[in-house]
Amino acid sequence: MSKISERFAQAFAAGRAASADVQKSVKTPTTVMALISGQSVSEVLDAVAKLKTASNRVILVTDKTDIELFQIDGCVTEYLPLGKLSTQGLSCGNPETYLKQRLVILVQKWTPKKVDAIGDIAKNLLDQWQSSEPR
């Protein structure tokens, strides 16, 4: 092996070691998902404030369309129509099945450590999803 190749290999190995050390020291935030339905915008903002910490990333799943909910700093907002849905246009034909499928997709997308529900409709959906999901 030539001296240049040897030095390159050493530099490459040192770079990998340094990168691994940095990755170990960087803490990834814990993802927390909140299903919120039937609440006023101020109640939603209060709930998010309680969930949001320096170590939490909050994924808000709501039936509200108020623009201020989609602009919360450090929070990702997903819209899910948790109220009464029409069967028209649903590929599965069943609103409950649609909501559970969408919740599965959102959980797979964000992989939250914890899922909370605020509001009766949200609690009902979470209970249905948890009872139907394999552990």
Secondary structure as the mmCIF struct_conf table of DSSP 4:
data_model
#
loop_
_struct_conf.conf_type_id
_struct_conf.id
_struct_conf.beg_label_comp_id
_struct_conf.beg_label_asym_id
_struct_conf.beg_label_seq_id
_struct_conf.end_label_comp_id
_struct_conf.end_label_asym_id
_struct_conf.end_label_seq_id
HELX_RH_AL_P HELX_RH_AL_P1 LYS A 3 SER A 25
BEND BEND1 VAL A 26 VAL A 26
HELX_LH_PP_P HELX_LH_PP_P1 LYS A 27 PRO A 29
STRN STRN1 THR A 30 ILE A 36
BEND BEND2 GLY A 38 GLY A 38
HELX_RH_AL_P HELX_RH_AL_P2 VAL A 41 LEU A 51
TURN_TY1_P TURN_TY1_P1 ALA A 54 SER A 55
STRN STRN2 ASN A 56 THR A 62
BEND BEND3 ASP A 63 ASP A 63
HELX_RH_3T_P HELX_RH_3T_P1 ILE A 67 GLN A 71
TURN_TY1_P TURN_TY1_P2 ASP A 73 GLY A 74
STRN STRN3 CYS A 75 TYR A 79
BEND BEND4 GLY A 83 GLY A 83
BEND BEND5 THR A 87 THR A 87
TURN_TY1_P TURN_TY1_P3 GLN A 88 GLY A 89
BEND BEND6 SER A 91 GLY A 93
HELX_RH_AL_P HELX_RH_AL_P3 PRO A 95 TRP A 110
BEND BEND7 LYS A 113 LYS A 113
STRN STRN4 LYS A 114 ILE A 118
BEND BEND8 GLY A 119 GLY A 119
HELX_RH_AL_P HELX_RH_AL_P4 ASP A 120 SER A 132
BEND BEND9 GLU A 133 GLU A 133
#
